[in-house]
Amino acid sequence: MTTNPKTLKRQAERTEARINKMLALLAVKPLYRDELAREMAISLGTLIPLVRYARTQGWIVAQGKYYINPHNVFVADGKIIKNKMELVSNGKAQ
């Protein structure tokens, strides 16, 4: 495991980009695990930790297919908003 700050930053950015892509795909329609991996062009070995992280954060729900959790994730103007606090802090909610 690396401790280089530049590498850690790059890994975090890549993970964030993959999570955002996954949420954007699931916002369009629910997908099975293999369909999601195919759409994202990543292996199942890469997808499983991403899904595990998104599920623990409450962003997605799995019931055979993966779905966006409508209580924690919002899609507004093509932008993925992961929680209400982010929406309120931007001044868009009342």
Buried (B, 14 or more C-beta within 10 A) or exposed (E): EEEEEEEEEEEEEEEEEBBEBBBBBBBEEBBEBEBBBEBBEBEEEEBEEBBEBBBEBEBBBEEEBBBBBEEBBBBEEEEBBBBEEEBEEEEEEE
